[in-house]
Amino acid sequence: MLRCKIRFHLLLTGSLLLCLGAATIAADAQTMPAALSAKQVDVLLQRARQGDAEAATEIDQAAQAGEPLAELAAGLLAEFGLRDQKPDLDAARRWIQKAADQGLDQAQFELGMMAMEGRGVPRDYMASMSWFRKAADQNYAPAQAGVGWLYDRGLGVRPDAAKALDWYQRAIGQGDNKARILAGDIYAAGRGVPQDGAQAMHLFRAAADDGYVPAWTRIGLLYARGVGSRRDPAQALRWFHHAAEQGDLQAINDIGCMYAEGMGSAQDYHAAAFWFLTAAQRDFAPAQVNLALLLQLGLGQKKDEKHAIQWLQKAAGQGNTRALVLLGNDYMQGRGVGRDMNIAGDLFFQAAGEGDPRGAYLLASLLENDSFDSGHGKQALPWYRQAADGGDIDAMQRLAAAYRTGQLGLTPDPAQARQWSARAQRQMMQEPPLFPLE
């Protein structure tokens, strides 16, 4: 997932004013049915966001007159709120829908984002794909990257790296640096295609040469992992610091991970806490999780389980699956919070629903032992399978035992038992670090 890691919405757009930013939309990008030009709407939106009531009124009047860019601007104002007004997601959706129904590609893309993230509407990846395709068919690069992302992650569709790369390439053809990053991620991870570190480095370098800061962080990751180049933690740290100086939250978090793991420098939990806190205070969910772990374990600072819970709750509220699993585990054990198996189960279910293997394993364990009063289904086996397929060692070992003795409704099968046991042994050699680079 978009799993945060960098929020996909910002990764694709670079700004909450995604559709009307001066760098995003040209004055001739949309024929206005009335007097206001795209540039004028952009200026009005910027002023309204700064508290200019007159500008907000002018946007509203143009939106009431049916100007699609003004309708989109009105929707964005409603979605993110003004200084004296709270966000109104229902009003936002209605305004953006009006613009989308008139064929405005930026509005169609925004509706796709709302459906993908569950903002103001139930999360619906199929609806997200539908809106992204409408905008992508108009050659709108962020929407083309959005279609690619859904294929990349298998959200609402079967995972298909080839289709994802095809859509990313369409956006790259328009100079979209965000699509370069997403395509590079596929090659760097070898996700659905043979791993190709050189191609990943090429894409990241192209975006970096264009001044795209997240690309600097990606280059640092390649050096840290030895993908596309020899492993060079010191070089990785230099790239991370370069991006962190420009405010890249992923880079700030990854510097903390390097210090916590002793990569490129001596292990230093105090320094790690500083970097994690810097990103956590700016709502970067992975850093919030990492800071919580330092607090729970008492690494580099005094142990404080209740404070750790607060950071996990912030990250879980953003849908971070690692936070959901850790928080669920805390409720299961009564660590820093009151013991509550149903809350734990709900948190594991959320994580499992986003494809997290550990969440699926823990959910299966609760279901198997009747520890979770769930409306999500009583069968543990499918969740164990999902977890094992995702690489969870405990799930592999549980399946091995179940095949060996005929548990979980399975017919005894020594060959399957040996296969799952062997996979678990191999996976033990690939256990991730406590503070993984994002």
C-alpha positions in Angstrom: 0.0 0.0 0.0 -0.4 3.1 -0.4 1.0 2.3 2.2 2.3 5.2 3.6 5.1 5.5 3.3 4.5 9.0 0.8 0.8 9.5 0.5 -0.2 8.6 -3.1 -2.3 11.7 -3.5 0.7 14.0 -2.9 3.0 11.7 -4.8 0.8 12.1 -7.9 0.0 15.7 -7.6 2.6 17.4 -5.5 0.0 19.8 -4.0 -3.4 19.8 -2.4 -4.3 22.4 -5.0 -3.7 19.6 -7.4 -5.7 20.7 -10.4 -5.4 24.4 -10.5 -1.8 25.0 -9.5 0.1 27.3 -11.9 2.5 24.5 -12.8 -0.3 22.0 -13.4 -2.8 23.6 -15.6 -2.1 26.0 -18.5 -4.4 28.8 -19.4 -5.6 27.1 -22.6 -6.1 23.7 -20.9 -9.8 24.1 -20.6 -12.2 26.3 -22.6 -14.1 28.4 -20.1 -17.8 28.9 -20.8 -17.7 32.4 -19.2 -15.2 35.2 -18.5 -12.9 33.6 -16.0 -9.7 32.1 -17.4 -7.9 29.1 -15.8 -5.2 31.5 -14.5 -7.9 33.7 -12.9 -9.5 30.8 -11.2 -6.1 29.7 -10.0 -5.3 33.1 -8.5 -8.8 33.3 -6.9 -8.3 29.8 -5.4 -5.0 30.8 -3.9 -6.4 34.0 -2.4 -9.5 32.1 -1.0 -7.2 29.6 0.6 -5.5 32.5 2.3 -8.8 33.7 3.8 -9.9 36.2 1.1 -13.7 36.0 1.4 -14.2 38.1 -1.8 -12.2 35.6 -3.8 -14.2 32.7 -2.4 -17.4 34.5 -3.3 -16.2 35.1 -6.8 -15.4 31.4 -7.2 -18.9 30.5 -5.8 -20.6 32.8 -8.3 -18.6 31.3 -11.2 -19.4 27.8 -10.0 -23.1 28.6 -9.7 -22.9 29.8 -13.3 -21.7 26.4 -14.4 -18.0 27.1 -15.1 -16.3 23.7 -14.6 -12.9 25.0 -13.3 -14.8 27.2 -10.8 -16.9 24.2 -9.8 -13.7 22.2 -9.2 -12.2 25.1 -7.2 -15.4 25.3 -5.1 -15.1 21.6 -4.5 -11.5 21.9 -3.4 -12.3 24.8 -1.1 -15.1 22.7 0.5 -12.9 19.7 0.8 -10.0 21.4 2.5 -11.9 24.1 4.3 -11.3 27.8 4.8 -10.0 29.6 7.8 -13.4 30.1 9.2 -15.1 27.1 7.8 -14.7 23.4 8.4 -14.2 21.0 5.5 -17.4 19.8 3.9 -16.8 16.6 2.0 -20.3 16.2 0.8 -20.3 19.7 -0.7 -16.9 19.0 -2.2 -18.0 15.8 -3.9 -21.1 17.6 -5.3 -19.1 20.4 -6.8 -16.3 18.2 -8.2 -18.9 15.8 -9.6 -20.5 18.7 -11.5 -17.2 19.6 -13.1 -16.4 15.9 -13.8 -19.8 15.5 -15.5 -18.8 18.3 -17.8 -15.7 16.3 -18.8 -13.1 18.2 -16.8 -10.2 15.8 -16.6 -8.8 17.3 -13.4 -12.1 16.9 -11.7 -12.5 13.3 -12.9 -9.0 12.6 -11.5 -9.9 14.2 -8.1 -13.1 12.0 -7.9 -10.9 9.0 -8.5 -8.6 10.0 -5.7 -11.6 10.5 -3.4 -12.9 7.0 -4.2 -9.4 5.5 -3.8 -8.8 7.1 -0.4 -12.4 6.9 0.9 -12.6 10.7 1.3 -16.3 11.7 1.5 -17.3 8.5 -0.2 -16.9 4.8 0.6 -13.6 3.5 -0.6 -14.2 2.0 -4.0 -11.2 1.1 -6.2 -13.4 0.1 -9.2 -15.0 3.6 -9.1 -11.5 5.1 -8.8 -10.4 3.2 -11.9 -13.4 4.4 -13.8 -12.8 8.0 -13.0 -9.0 7.7 -13.6 -9.7 6.1 -17.0 -12.0 9.0 -18.0 -9.3 11.5 -17.3 -6.5 9.3 -18.7 -8.3 9.0 -21.9 -8.1 12.8 -22.2 -4.3 12.4 -21.8 -4.2 13.8 -18.3 -0.8 12.5 -17.0 -1.7 12.2 -13.2 -4.7 10.1 -14.1 -2.6 7.9 -16.4 -0.2 7.4 -13.4 -3.3 6.7 -11.3 -4.5 3.9 -13.6 -0.9 2.5 -13.5 -0.9 2.6 -9.7 -4.1 0.6 -9.4 -2.7 -2.1 -11.8 0.6 -1.9 -9.9 -0.9 -2.6 -6.5 -3.8 -4.8 -7.7 -6.5 -2.4 -6.3 -9.8 -3.3 -7.8 -8.1 -5.2 -10.5 -5.6 -8.1 -10.8 -2.0 -6.9 -10.3 -0.5 -6.4 -13.7 3.0 -4.9 -13.8 3.0 -4.8 -17.6 -0.2 -2.7 -17.7 1.1 -0.6 -14.9 4.3 0.2 -16.7 2.4 0.9 -19.9 0.3 3.5 -18.2 3.2 5.0 -16.3 5.1 5.2 -19.7 2.2 7.3 -21.1 2.5 9.8 -18.3 6.3 9.7 -18.6 5.9 10.6 -22.2 4.4 13.9 -21.0 7.4 14.5 -18.7 5.6 13.3 -15.6 8.3 12.8 -12.9 5.9 11.1 -10.5 5.3 8.4 -13.1 9.0 8.0 -13.5 9.3 7.3 -9.7 6.5 4.8 -9.7 7.8 2.9 -12.8 11.3 3.0 -11.2 9.9 1.4 -8.0 8.6 -1.5 -10.0 12.0 -2.2 -11.6 13.8 -1.6 -8.3 11.6 -4.2 -6.5 11.3 -6.6 -9.4 7.5 -6.5 -8.8 5.9 -8.5 -11.5 8.9 -8.0 -13.8 12.6 -9.0 -13.6 14.4 -6.7 -11.2 16.3 -4.1 -13.1 18.3 -1.8 -10.9 19.9 0.0 -13.8 16.5 0.9 -15.3 15.3 2.1 -11.9 18.4 4.2 -11.5 17.9 5.6 -15.0 14.3 6.7 -14.2 15.2 8.1 -10.8 18.2 10.0 -12.3 16.0 11.5 -15.0 13.5 12.8 -12.4 16.3 14.0 -10.1 18.0 15.9 -13.0 14.6 17.6 -13.4 14.8 18.8 -9.8 12.2 16.3 -8.5 13.1 15.9 -4.8 11.5 12.5 -4.1 13.8 11.1 -6.8 16.8 12.0 -4.7 15.4 9.8 -1.9 14.8 6.9 -4.3 18.4 7.1 -5.5 19.5 7.0 -1.8 17.4 3.8 -1.4 19.1 2.2 -4.3 22.5 2.9 -2.8 21.4 1.7 0.6 20.1 -1.6 -0.8 22.8 -2.1 -3.5 20.3 -2.2 -6.3 21.5 -0.8 -9.6 24.8 0.0 -8.0 27.1 -1.4 -5.3 25.8 -1.1 -1.8 27.0 2.2 -0.4 25.3 3.4 2.9 27.4 6.5 3.1 26.3 7.6 -0.4 22.8 6.7 0.5 23.0 9.0 3.5 24.3 11.9 1.3 21.3 11.5 -1.0 18.9 11.3 1.9 20.3 14.5 3.5 20.1 16.2 0.1 16.4 15.4 -0.1 15.8 16.1 3.6 17.2 19.6 3.2 14.3 20.2 0.8 11.8 18.9 3.3 11.2 15.4 1.9 9.6 13.5 4.7 10.5 10.1 3.4 14.2 11.1 3.3 13.9 12.5 6.9 12.4 9.2 8.1 15.0 7.1 6.2 17.9 9.0 7.8 16.4 8.0 11.2 16.2 4.4 10.0 19.9 4.5 9.0 20.9 5.7 12.4 18.6 3.2 14.2 20.0 0.3 12.1 23.6 1.6 12.2 23.9 1.9 8.4 26.5 4.3 7.1 27.2 5.5 10.7 27.4 4.1 14.2 24.0 3.0 15.6 22.5 6.0 17.4 19.0 5.8 18.7 19.1 9.4 20.0 19.8 10.7 16.5 17.2 8.3 15.1 14.6 9.7 17.5 15.4 13.2 16.4 14.8 12.4 12.7 11.7 10.3 13.4 10.2 13.1 15.5 10.9 15.7 12.8 8.9 13.7 10.3 6.3 12.4 12.7 5.3 15.9 13.8 4.6 16.6 10.1 2.2 13.6 10.0 4.4 11.2 8.1 3.0 7.9 9.3 6.0 5.6 8.9 8.0 8.0 11.1 5.2 8.0 13.7 5.4 4.2 13.7 9.2 4.2 14.1 9.1 6.7 16.9 6.4 4.6 18.7 8.7 1.6 18.5 11.6 3.6 20.1 9.2 4.6 22.9 7.8 1.1 23.4 11.2 -0.5 23.5 13.0 2.3 25.4 15.6 2.7 22.8 17.6 6.0 23.1 15.0 7.4 25.5 12.8 6.5 28.4 10.3 3.7 27.8 6.8 5.2 27.4 4.1 2.8 26.2 1.2 5.3 26.4 3.0 7.9 24.4 3.9 5.2 21.9 0.2 4.3 21.6 -0.6 8.0 20.7 1.8 7.9 17.8 0.5 4.6 16.6 -3.1 5.9 16.7 -2.0 8.9 14.6 -0.4 6.6 12.0 -3.3 4.1 12.1 -5.7 6.9 11.5 -3.9 7.5 8.2 -4.4 3.8 7.2 -0.7 2.8 7.8 -0.9 -1.0 7.9 2.2 -1.4 10.1 0.6 0.9 12.7 -2.7 -1.0 12.5 -0.9 -4.3 13.2 1.2 -2.9 16.0 -1.7 -1.1 17.6 -3.8 -4.2 17.3 -1.1 -6.2 19.0 -1.0 -3.7 21.8 -4.8 -4.1 22.3 -4.4 -7.9 22.2 -1.7 -7.8 24.9 -3.1 -4.9 26.9 0.2 -2.9 26.4 -0.3 0.8 27.0 -4.1 0.3 26.5 -6.8 -1.8 28.0 -6.9 -5.3 26.6 -9.6 -5.6 24.0 -9.6 -8.5 21.5 -12.4 -7.1 19.4 -10.6 -3.8 18.8 -7.5 -5.8 18.1 -9.4 -8.0 15.6 -10.9 -5.0 13.8 -7.4 -3.4 13.5 -6.0 -6.7 12.1 -8.9 -7.0 9.7 -8.2 -3.5 8.4 -4.6 -4.3 7.8 -5.3 -7.7 6.2 -7.8 -6.0 3.9 -5.0 -3.8 2.7 -2.9 -6.9 2.0 -0.7 -6.8 5.0 0.6 -10.4 5.7 1.1 -9.9 9.4 -2.3 -8.5 9.9 -3.8 -11.5 8.0 -1.9 -13.9 10.3 -2.9 -12.3 13.5 -6.5 -12.1 12.3 -6.4 -15.8 11.5 -5.0 -16.6 14.9 -7.8 -14.8 16.6 -10.5 -16.4 14.4 -9.0 -19.9 15.0 -9.0 -19.5 18.7 -12.5 -17.8 18.8 -10.9 -14.8 20.4 -12.6 -12.3 18.1 -16.4 -11.8 17.8 -16.3 -11.0 14.1 -18.8 -10.3 11.4 -16.0 -10.7 8.9 -16.3 -14.5 8.6 -15.2 -17.3 11.0 -12.8 -19.1 8.7 -9.2 -18.7 9.6 -7.7 -20.7 6.8 -8.1 -18.1 4.0 -6.4 -15.5 6.1 -3.5 -17.9 6.9 -3.1 -18.5 3.2 -3.1 -14.8 2.4 -0.5 -14.2 5.1 1.7 -17.1 4.0 1.5 -16.1 0.4 2.6 -12.6 1.5 5.7 -14.0 3.2 4.6 -14.3 6.9 6.8 -17.0 8.5 4.3 -17.8 11.3 1.6 -18.3 8.8 3.8 -20.6 6.7 4.6 -22.7 9.8 0.9 -22.8 10.8 0.0 -24.2 7.4 2.8 -26.7 7.6 1.5 -27.9 10.9 -2.1 -28.0 9.7 -1.2 -30.1 6.6 0.9 -32.4 8.8 -1.9 -33.1 11.3 -5.1 -32.4 9.3 -6.1 -29.2 11.1 -8.1 -26.2 9.9 -10.3 -28.5 7.8 -7.3 -29.6 5.7 -6.7 -33.2 4.6 -3.3 -34.4 5.9 -0.7 -33.8 3.1 3.0 -34.5 4.1 4.2 -33.0 0.8 2.4 -29.7 1.4 3.6 -29.7 5.0 7.2 -30.1 3.9 6.8 -27.4 1.2 5.4 -24.8 3.6 8.1 -25.7 6.2 10.8 -25.2 3.7 9.4 -21.9 2.6 9.3 -20.7 6.2 13.0 -21.7 6.6 14.0 -19.8 3.5 12.0 -16.7 4.6 13.8 -16.6 7.9 16.9 -15.6 5.9 15.0 -12.5 4.6 13.5 -11.1 7.8 13.2 -7.3 7.5 15.0 -4.9 9.9 13.1 -3.4 12.8 13.3 0.0 11.2 13.0 -0.6 7.4 13.7 2.0 4.9 10.6 3.2 3.2 
